């Protein structure tokens, strides 16, 4: 069997496994994922992604390591914390304190089992909102991730604003790293987070997906001029398997990101992981340079 045939066979086998596991999605399992043992629903895709692409999600962990200071714990905001996988890996890699925000009560249960007893972690079981005006949002779950949509259901998520987070968790007043993975709301939430913690210039990390952003009613391009106004200057990007895509000045990103509007059959071009550093953040800028050198060219 040639390589293309083997790839097709592997994909068919994986889809078949997902089909079976999706029939019993609530079965709890314990898996070792990238060196961290965690409780997961059997249907969760994370172990599969990590097996196929060992660099999956490691860009965030390496970023945390690079910007951590020796004399103080790294303060991290994990929005869309899911089961706590990113938080657990950051805590394993460096001295950190993490504020997890997760609105889907289904995944909050796993989050609490994984990190709820860890004194370094604070949990807000709410939906981060860009404004005080309340809109009922209901969870839609697919393969280990949750997208929230306006509407009514048996459960609608309570909300919390960045200002309320700051008031309730003063230990995160000088936020150093903010991560958002909220299936389309990232381009709305990240500027709000950056503005709320403008005094500490946190490095920003988000899932940048044009399709999901528009599905959520957000313009994916609007984030860049907003962050520019807040003083952010450099952007590093990775494809959805953790392979570097590029490192640019922030004004270059809209042109570079046009590829996400027409990904075709290229799964690596459906969304990016993106890290953004403030112009006054020497450590953050240096971290981006180490992770994705400016001279790096995608092959």
Short mmCIF file of the C-alpha atoms (twelve columns), coordinates in Angstrom:
data_MODEL
# 
_entry.id   MODEL 
# 
loop_
_atom_site.group_PDB 
_atom_site.id 
_atom_site.type_symbol 
_atom_site.label_atom_id 
_atom_site.label_alt_id 
_atom_site.label_comp_id 
_atom_site.label_asym_id 
_atom_site.label_seq_id 
_atom_site.Cartn_x 
_atom_site.Cartn_y 
_atom_site.Cartn_z 
_atom_site.pdbx_PDB_model_num 
ATOM 1   C CA . UNK A 1   0.000   0.000  0.000  1 
ATOM 2   C CA . UNK A 2   1.435   3.408  -0.955 1 
ATOM 3   C CA . UNK A 3   1.539   6.325  1.483  1 
ATOM 4   C CA . UNK A 4   -1.624  7.981  0.178  1 
ATOM 5   C CA . UNK A 5   -3.506  4.701  0.541  1 
ATOM 6   C CA . UNK A 6   -2.178  4.249  4.058  1 
ATOM 7   C CA . UNK A 7   -3.287  7.791  4.967  1 
ATOM 8   C CA . UNK A 8   -6.794  7.104  3.677  1 
ATOM 9   C CA . UNK A 9   -6.956  3.828  5.603  1 
ATOM 10  C CA . UNK A 10  -5.787  5.558  8.781  1 
ATOM 11  C CA . UNK A 11  -8.421  8.284  8.416  1 
ATOM 12  C CA . UNK A 12  -11.173 5.730  7.817  1 
ATOM 13  C CA . UNK A 13  -10.078 3.762  10.884 1 
ATOM 14  C CA . UNK A 14  -9.985  6.918  13.000 1 
ATOM 15  C CA . UNK A 15  -13.440 8.002  11.830 1 
ATOM 16  C CA . UNK A 16  -14.761 4.554  12.680 1 
ATOM 17  C CA . UNK A 17  -13.289 4.812  16.200 1 
ATOM 18  C CA . UNK A 18  -14.833 8.252  16.672 1 
ATOM 19  C CA . UNK A 19  -18.188 6.915  15.499 1 
ATOM 20  C CA . UNK A 20  -18.098 4.184  18.138 1 
ATOM 21  C CA . UNK A 21  -16.895 6.484  20.910 1 
ATOM 22  C CA . UNK A 22  -19.526 9.097  20.043 1 
ATOM 23  C CA . UNK A 23  -22.212 6.512  20.766 1 
ATOM 24  C CA . UNK A 24  -21.117 6.519  24.443 1 
ATOM 25  C CA . UNK A 25  -19.772 10.074 24.807 1 
ATOM 26  C CA . UNK A 26  -20.273 10.313 28.578 1 
ATOM 27  C CA . UNK A 27  -18.094 7.358  29.491 1 
ATOM 28  C CA . UNK A 28  -15.277 8.768  31.633 1 
ATOM 29  C CA . UNK A 29  -11.726 7.656  30.936 1 
ATOM 30  C CA . UNK A 30  -8.279  8.612  32.249 1 
ATOM 31  C CA . UNK A 31  -5.684  9.254  29.567 1 
ATOM 32  C CA . UNK A 32  -2.031  10.257 29.598 1 
ATOM 33  C CA . UNK A 33  -1.829  13.089 27.077 1 
ATOM 34  C CA . UNK A 34  1.556   14.680 26.350 1 
ATOM 35  C CA . UNK A 35  2.855   13.637 29.746 1 
ATOM 36  C CA . UNK A 36  -0.169  14.697 31.791 1 
ATOM 37  C CA . UNK A 37  -2.778  12.322 33.202 1 
ATOM 38  C CA . UNK A 38  -6.303  13.685 32.873 1 
ATOM 39  C CA . UNK A 39  -9.956  12.722 33.161 1 
ATOM 40  C CA . UNK A 40  -11.781 12.954 29.839 1 
ATOM 41  C CA . UNK A 41  -15.049 11.891 28.236 1 
ATOM 42  C CA . UNK A 42  -14.389 8.929  25.924 1 
ATOM 43  C CA . UNK A 43  -15.512 10.994 22.912 1 
ATOM 44  C CA . UNK A 44  -12.874 13.699 23.467 1 
ATOM 45  C CA . UNK A 45  -10.559 14.101 20.461 1 
ATOM 46  C CA . UNK A 46  -7.521  15.467 22.322 1 
ATOM 47  C CA . UNK A 47  -5.664  12.131 22.736 1 
ATOM 48  C CA . UNK A 48  -6.087  11.434 19.009 1 
ATOM 49  C CA . UNK A 49  -4.831  14.856 17.949 1 
ATOM 50  C CA . UNK A 50  -1.813  14.609 20.256 1 
ATOM 51  C CA . UNK A 51  -0.958  11.148 18.931 1 
ATOM 52  C CA . UNK A 52  -1.067  12.249 15.281 1 
ATOM 53  C CA . UNK A 53  0.668   15.599 15.925 1 
ATOM 54  C CA . UNK A 54  2.952   15.622 19.006 1 
ATOM 55  C CA . UNK A 55  3.308   19.432 18.722 1 
ATOM 56  C CA . UNK A 56  -0.452  19.931 19.028 1 
ATOM 57  C CA . UNK A 57  -1.061  22.543 21.751 1 
ATOM 58  C CA . UNK A 58  2.586   22.709 22.748 1 
ATOM 59  C CA . UNK A 59  3.077   26.226 21.345 1 
ATOM 60  C CA . UNK A 60  1.048   27.622 24.256 1 
ATOM 61  C CA . UNK A 61  3.024   25.604 26.802 1 
ATOM 62  C CA . UNK A 62  6.367   26.718 25.349 1 
ATOM 63  C CA . UNK A 63  5.163   30.321 25.253 1 
ATOM 64  C CA . UNK A 64  4.284   30.116 28.949 1 
ATOM 65  C CA . UNK A 65  7.724   28.734 29.760 1 
ATOM 66  C CA . UNK A 66  9.476   31.517 27.866 1 
ATOM 67  C CA . UNK A 67  7.634   34.416 29.463 1 
ATOM 68  C CA . UNK A 68  7.620   33.030 33.008 1 
ATOM 69  C CA . UNK A 69  9.638   35.079 35.472 1 
ATOM 70  C CA . UNK A 70  11.973  33.407 37.950 1 
ATOM 71  C CA . UNK A 71  10.923  35.542 40.892 1 
ATOM 72  C CA . UNK A 72  7.130   35.266 40.606 1 
ATOM 73  C CA . UNK A 73  4.479   32.774 39.468 1 
ATOM 74  C CA . UNK A 74  3.250   33.250 35.908 1 
ATOM 75  C CA . UNK A 75  -0.349  34.544 35.954 1 
ATOM 76  C CA . UNK A 76  -2.526  32.991 33.250 1 
ATOM 77  C CA . UNK A 77  -6.130  33.466 32.135 1 
ATOM 78  C CA . UNK A 78  -7.475  30.329 30.410 1 
ATOM 79  C CA . UNK A 79  -10.766 31.200 28.696 1 
ATOM 80  C CA . UNK A 80  -12.541 28.177 27.300 1 
ATOM 81  C CA . UNK A 81  -10.582 25.976 29.681 1 
ATOM 82  C CA . UNK A 82  -12.505 22.823 28.703 1 
ATOM 83  C CA . UNK A 83  -11.209 19.890 30.792 1 
ATOM 84  C CA . UNK A 84  -8.154  21.855 31.943 1 
ATOM 85  C CA . UNK A 85  -5.671  20.271 29.539 1 
ATOM 86  C CA . UNK A 86  -3.828  23.518 28.723 1 
ATOM 87  C CA . UNK A 87  -3.789  24.545 32.374 1 
ATOM 88  C CA . UNK A 88  -2.388  21.200 33.494 1 
ATOM 89  C CA . UNK A 89  0.398   21.272 30.935 1 
ATOM 90  C CA . UNK A 90  1.346   24.864 31.779 1 
ATOM 91  C CA . UNK A 91  1.453   23.990 35.483 1 
ATOM 92  C CA . UNK A 92  3.676   21.012 34.751 1 
ATOM 93  C CA . UNK A 93  6.053   23.151 32.677 1 
ATOM 94  C CA . UNK A 94  6.447   26.230 34.888 1 
ATOM 95  C CA . UNK A 95  5.522   27.915 38.150 1 
ATOM 96  C CA . UNK A 96  2.118   29.402 37.371 1 
ATOM 97  C CA . UNK A 97  -1.252  30.450 38.760 1 
ATOM 98  C CA . UNK A 98  -4.180  29.960 36.406 1 
ATOM 99  C CA . UNK A 99  -7.694  31.418 36.326 1 
ATOM 100 C CA . UNK A 100 -9.856  28.997 34.323 1 
ATOM 101 C CA . UNK A 101 -13.085 30.240 32.749 1 
ATOM 102 C CA . UNK A 102 -15.388 27.526 31.383 1 
ATOM 103 C CA . UNK A 103 -19.131 27.889 30.822 1 
ATOM 104 C CA . UNK A 104 -20.162 24.403 29.731 1 
ATOM 105 C CA . UNK A 105 -21.150 22.615 32.932 1 
ATOM 106 C CA . UNK A 106 -20.464 19.265 31.283 1 
ATOM 107 C CA . UNK A 107 -16.783 20.126 30.893 1 
ATOM 108 C CA . UNK A 108 -16.687 22.014 34.201 1 
ATOM 109 C CA . UNK A 109 -17.174 18.633 35.881 1 
ATOM 110 C CA . UNK A 110 -14.027 17.299 34.211 1 
ATOM 111 C CA . UNK A 111 -12.186 20.553 34.878 1 
ATOM 112 C CA . UNK A 112 -12.932 20.266 38.582 1 
ATOM 113 C CA . UNK A 113 -11.828 16.629 38.670 1 
ATOM 114 C CA . UNK A 114 -8.578  17.500 36.919 1 
ATOM 115 C CA . UNK A 115 -7.555  20.745 38.671 1 
ATOM 116 C CA . UNK A 116 -10.242 21.600 41.222 1 
ATOM 117 C CA . UNK A 117 -8.081  20.508 44.162 1 
ATOM 118 C CA . UNK A 118 -5.008  22.372 42.916 1 
ATOM 119 C CA . UNK A 119 -4.397  25.494 45.001 1 
ATOM 120 C CA . UNK A 120 -2.718  27.123 42.003 1 
ATOM 121 C CA . UNK A 121 -5.981  27.102 40.022 1 
ATOM 122 C CA . UNK A 122 -9.123  29.231 40.336 1 
ATOM 123 C CA . UNK A 123 -12.255 28.245 38.394 1 
ATOM 124 C CA . UNK A 124 -15.057 30.462 37.107 1 
ATOM 125 C CA . UNK A 125 -17.852 28.272 35.763 1 
ATOM 126 C CA . UNK A 126 -19.212 31.061 33.589 1 
ATOM 127 C CA . UNK A 127 -19.185 32.444 30.071 1 
ATOM 128 C CA . UNK A 128 -16.831 35.383 29.598 1 
ATOM 129 C CA . UNK A 129 -18.857 38.230 28.146 1 
ATOM 130 C CA . UNK A 130 -17.609 41.307 26.333 1 
ATOM 131 C CA . UNK A 131 -20.465 43.410 27.724 1 
ATOM 132 C CA . UNK A 132 -22.916 43.555 30.611 1 
ATOM 133 C CA . UNK A 133 -25.979 43.042 28.402 1 
ATOM 134 C CA . UNK A 134 -27.143 39.467 28.873 1 
ATOM 135 C CA . UNK A 135 -27.987 37.213 25.926 1 
ATOM 136 C CA . UNK A 136 -29.040 33.633 26.608 1 
ATOM 137 C CA . UNK A 137 -26.319 31.313 25.243 1 
ATOM 138 C CA . UNK A 138 -26.666 27.560 24.967 1 
ATOM 139 C CA . UNK A 139 -23.855 25.003 24.495 1 
ATOM 140 C CA . UNK A 140 -23.400 22.957 21.324 1 
ATOM 141 C CA . UNK A 141 -20.857 20.141 21.836 1 
ATOM 142 C CA . UNK A 142 -18.867 18.444 19.085 1 
ATOM 143 C CA . UNK A 143 -15.980 16.005 19.639 1 
ATOM 144 C CA . UNK A 144 -14.620 17.448 22.858 1 
ATOM 145 C CA . UNK A 145 -15.230 21.132 22.255 1 
ATOM 146 C CA . UNK A 146 -18.162 23.467 22.903 1 
ATOM 147 C CA . UNK A 147 -19.545 26.313 20.825 1 
ATOM 148 C CA . UNK A 148 -22.096 28.623 22.421 1 
ATOM 149 C CA . UNK A 149 -24.993 29.931 20.368 1 
ATOM 150 C CA . UNK A 150 -27.788 32.373 21.201 1 
ATOM 151 C CA . UNK A 151 -30.964 30.565 22.081 1 
ATOM 152 C CA . UNK A 152 -32.772 28.698 24.799 1 
ATOM 153 C CA . UNK A 153 -32.244 25.209 26.152 1 
ATOM 154 C CA . UNK A 154 -32.356 23.357 29.441 1 
ATOM 155 C CA . UNK A 155 -29.196 25.251 30.329 1 
ATOM 156 C CA . UNK A 156 -28.063 28.757 29.496 1 
ATOM 157 C CA . UNK A 157 -24.674 29.879 30.675 1 
ATOM 158 C CA . UNK A 158 -24.255 32.529 33.383 1 
ATOM 159 C CA . UNK A 159 -21.860 35.265 32.322 1 
ATOM 160 C CA . UNK A 160 -18.953 37.179 33.803 1 
ATOM 161 C CA . UNK A 161 -17.147 40.267 32.472 1 
ATOM 162 C CA . UNK A 162 -13.382 40.923 32.631 1 
ATOM 163 C CA . UNK A 163 -14.035 43.670 35.194 1 
ATOM 164 C CA . UNK A 164 -15.873 41.192 37.414 1 
ATOM 165 C CA . UNK A 165 -13.036 38.690 37.043 1 
ATOM 166 C CA . UNK A 166 -10.540 41.324 38.167 1 
ATOM 167 C CA . UNK A 167 -12.662 42.224 41.181 1 
ATOM 168 C CA . UNK A 168 -13.184 38.613 42.238 1 
ATOM 169 C CA . UNK A 169 -9.623  37.428 41.583 1 
ATOM 170 C CA . UNK A 170 -7.231  40.235 42.589 1 
ATOM 171 C CA . UNK A 171 -4.285  37.813 42.513 1 
ATOM 172 C CA . UNK A 172 -4.549  38.031 38.703 1 
ATOM 173 C CA . UNK A 173 -4.405  41.838 38.620 1 
ATOM 174 C CA . UNK A 174 -1.100  41.769 36.734 1 
ATOM 175 C CA . UNK A 175 -2.050  39.223 34.107 1 
ATOM 176 C CA . UNK A 176 0.888   37.908 32.070 1 
ATOM 177 C CA . UNK A 177 -0.665  35.461 29.587 1 
ATOM 178 C CA . UNK A 178 -4.242  35.318 28.265 1 
ATOM 179 C CA . UNK A 179 -5.447  32.347 26.235 1 
ATOM 180 C CA . UNK A 180 -8.830  32.115 24.506 1 
ATOM 181 C CA . UNK A 181 -10.295 29.071 22.766 1 
ATOM 182 C CA . UNK A 182 -14.012 29.797 22.417 1 
ATOM 183 C CA . UNK A 183 -14.919 28.614 18.907 1 
ATOM 184 C CA . UNK A 184 -15.527 31.906 17.141 1 
ATOM 185 C CA . UNK A 185 -15.754 34.363 20.020 1 
ATOM 186 C CA . UNK A 186 -11.982 34.713 20.428 1 
ATOM 187 C CA . UNK A 187 -11.725 37.736 18.120 1 
ATOM 188 C CA . UNK A 188 -14.360 39.471 20.241 1 
ATOM 189 C CA . UNK A 189 -13.013 38.490 23.667 1 
ATOM 190 C CA . UNK A 190 -9.260  38.907 23.221 1 
ATOM 191 C CA . UNK A 191 -9.439  42.712 22.593 1 
ATOM 192 C CA . UNK A 192 -11.703 43.082 25.634 1 
ATOM 193 C CA . UNK A 193 -9.215  41.136 27.751 1 
ATOM 194 C CA . UNK A 194 -6.305  43.164 26.360 1 
ATOM 195 C CA . UNK A 195 -8.094  46.414 27.198 1 
ATOM 196 C CA . UNK A 196 -9.097  45.295 30.703 1 
ATOM 197 C CA . UNK A 197 -5.497  44.331 31.556 1 
ATOM 198 C CA . UNK A 198 -3.849  47.048 29.445 1 
ATOM 199 C CA . UNK A 199 -1.564  48.066 32.309 1 
ATOM 200 C CA . UNK A 200 0.199   44.665 32.326 1 
ATOM 201 C CA . UNK A 201 0.391   44.085 28.539 1 
ATOM 202 C CA . UNK A 202 -0.395  40.339 28.681 1 
ATOM 203 C CA . UNK A 203 0.775   38.161 25.826 1 
ATOM 204 C CA . UNK A 204 -2.355  37.059 23.960 1 
ATOM 205 C CA . UNK A 205 -2.953  33.571 22.582 1 
ATOM 206 C CA . UNK A 206 -6.053  32.630 20.627 1 
ATOM 207 C CA . UNK A 207 -7.593  30.227 18.179 1 
ATOM 208 C CA . UNK A 208 -8.038  32.319 15.039 1 
ATOM 209 C CA . UNK A 209 -10.748 30.774 12.876 1 
ATOM 210 C CA . UNK A 210 -12.446 32.855 10.160 1 
ATOM 211 C CA . UNK A 211 -15.312 30.404 9.638  1 
ATOM 212 C CA . UNK A 212 -16.256 30.030 13.306 1 
ATOM 213 C CA . UNK A 213 -15.807 33.772 13.917 1 
ATOM 214 C CA . UNK A 214 -18.325 34.619 11.209 1 
ATOM 215 C CA . UNK A 215 -20.659 31.865 12.428 1 
ATOM 216 C CA . UNK A 216 -20.630 33.628 15.805 1 
ATOM 217 C CA . UNK A 217 -21.362 36.973 14.131 1 
ATOM 218 C CA . UNK A 218 -17.844 38.384 14.452 1 
ATOM 219 C CA . UNK A 219 -15.557 39.933 11.834 1 
ATOM 220 C CA . UNK A 220 -12.225 38.048 12.101 1 
ATOM 221 C CA . UNK A 221 -10.285 40.962 10.607 1 
ATOM 222 C CA . UNK A 222 -11.545 43.566 13.099 1 
ATOM 223 C CA . UNK A 223 -9.281  42.277 15.858 1 
ATOM 224 C CA . UNK A 224 -6.051  43.530 14.259 1 
ATOM 225 C CA . UNK A 225 -6.650  47.318 14.160 1 
ATOM 226 C CA . UNK A 226 -8.084  47.109 17.670 1 
ATOM 227 C CA . UNK A 227 -4.993  45.376 19.052 1 
ATOM 228 C CA . UNK A 228 -2.785  47.800 17.129 1 
ATOM 229 C CA . UNK A 229 -4.483  50.706 18.909 1 
ATOM 230 C CA . UNK A 230 -3.719  48.976 22.218 1 
ATOM 231 C CA . UNK A 231 -0.015  48.829 21.372 1 
ATOM 232 C CA . UNK A 232 0.390   45.252 20.169 1 
ATOM 233 C CA . UNK A 233 2.960   44.957 17.389 1 
ATOM 234 C CA . UNK A 234 4.060   41.377 16.637 1 
ATOM 235 C CA . UNK A 235 2.161   38.205 15.741 1 
ATOM 236 C CA . UNK A 236 3.305   34.579 15.500 1 
ATOM 237 C CA . UNK A 237 1.056   31.920 13.984 1 
ATOM 238 C CA . UNK A 238 0.881   28.131 13.834 1 
ATOM 239 C CA . UNK A 239 -1.398  25.826 11.873 1 
ATOM 240 C CA . UNK A 240 -3.917  23.676 13.709 1 
ATOM 241 C CA . UNK A 241 -1.354  20.908 14.245 1 
ATOM 242 C CA . UNK A 242 1.212   23.216 15.853 1 
ATOM 243 C CA . UNK A 243 3.480   23.771 12.849 1 
ATOM 244 C CA . UNK A 244 4.760   27.379 12.500 1 
ATOM 245 C CA . UNK A 245 3.104   29.446 9.770  1 
ATOM 246 C CA . UNK A 246 4.897   32.775 10.177 1 
ATOM 247 C CA . UNK A 247 5.931   35.736 12.335 1 
ATOM 248 C CA . UNK A 248 4.919   39.212 11.172 1 
ATOM 249 C CA . UNK A 249 4.283   42.758 12.226 1 
ATOM 250 C CA . UNK A 250 0.628   43.113 13.175 1 
ATOM 251 C CA . UNK A 251 -0.215  45.271 10.144 1 
ATOM 252 C CA . UNK A 252 0.821   42.400 7.837  1 
ATOM 253 C CA . UNK A 253 -1.550  39.872 9.354  1 
ATOM 254 C CA . UNK A 254 -4.787  40.675 7.452  1 
ATOM 255 C CA . UNK A 255 -3.086  40.039 4.111  1 
ATOM 256 C CA . UNK A 256 -1.375  36.876 5.385  1 
ATOM 257 C CA . UNK A 257 -4.590  35.576 6.949  1 
ATOM 258 C CA . UNK A 258 -6.541  35.738 3.690  1 
ATOM 259 C CA . UNK A 259 -5.592  32.085 3.141  1 
ATOM 260 C CA . UNK A 260 -8.032  31.182 5.931  1 
ATOM 261 C CA . UNK A 261 -10.927 32.432 3.809  1 
ATOM 262 C CA . UNK A 262 -10.316 29.768 1.168  1 
ATOM 263 C CA . UNK A 263 -8.700  26.747 2.829  1 
ATOM 264 C CA . UNK A 264 -10.077 24.271 0.284  1 
ATOM 265 C CA . UNK A 265 -9.144  20.716 1.269  1 
ATOM 266 C CA . UNK A 266 -6.047  21.806 3.194  1 
ATOM 267 C CA . UNK A 267 -6.920  20.956 6.802  1 
ATOM 268 C CA . UNK A 268 -3.847  22.849 8.028  1 
ATOM 269 C CA . UNK A 269 -5.292  26.131 6.696  1 
ATOM 270 C CA . UNK A 270 -8.655  26.042 8.437  1 
ATOM 271 C CA . UNK A 271 -7.526  27.975 11.478 1 
ATOM 272 C CA . UNK A 272 -4.404  29.236 13.206 1 
ATOM 273 C CA . UNK A 273 -3.146  29.405 16.733 1 
ATOM 274 C CA . UNK A 274 -1.954  32.988 17.149 1 
ATOM 275 C CA . UNK A 275 0.260   34.657 19.762 1 
ATOM 276 C CA . UNK A 276 0.400   38.454 19.973 1 
ATOM 277 C CA . UNK A 277 2.951   40.530 21.904 1 
ATOM 278 C CA . UNK A 278 2.799   44.169 22.988 1 
ATOM 279 C CA . UNK A 279 5.421   46.588 21.689 1 
ATOM 280 C CA . UNK A 280 6.577   47.385 25.236 1 
ATOM 281 C CA . UNK A 281 6.800   43.740 26.300 1 
ATOM 282 C CA . UNK A 282 10.452  42.836 25.796 1 
ATOM 283 C CA . UNK A 283 10.074  39.309 27.166 1 
ATOM 284 C CA . UNK A 284 6.952   38.641 25.109 1 
ATOM 285 C CA . UNK A 285 8.579   39.826 21.894 1 
ATOM 286 C CA . UNK A 286 11.665  37.724 22.617 1 
ATOM 287 C CA . UNK A 287 9.469   34.677 23.253 1 
ATOM 288 C CA . UNK A 288 7.784   35.053 19.864 1 
ATOM 289 C CA . UNK A 289 11.202  35.364 18.220 1 
ATOM 290 C CA . UNK A 290 12.349  32.114 19.832 1 
ATOM 291 C CA . UNK A 291 9.183   30.217 18.984 1 
ATOM 292 C CA . UNK A 292 8.882   31.421 15.369 1 
ATOM 293 C CA . UNK A 293 11.931  33.419 14.186 1 
ATOM 294 C CA . UNK A 294 11.054  36.287 11.877 1 
ATOM 295 C CA . UNK A 295 13.280  34.775 9.211  1 
ATOM 296 C CA . UNK A 296 11.306  31.515 9.311  1 
ATOM 297 C CA . UNK A 297 9.571   30.607 6.028  1 
ATOM 298 C CA . UNK A 298 6.872   27.929 5.847  1 
ATOM 299 C CA . UNK A 299 7.675   24.987 3.597  1 
# 
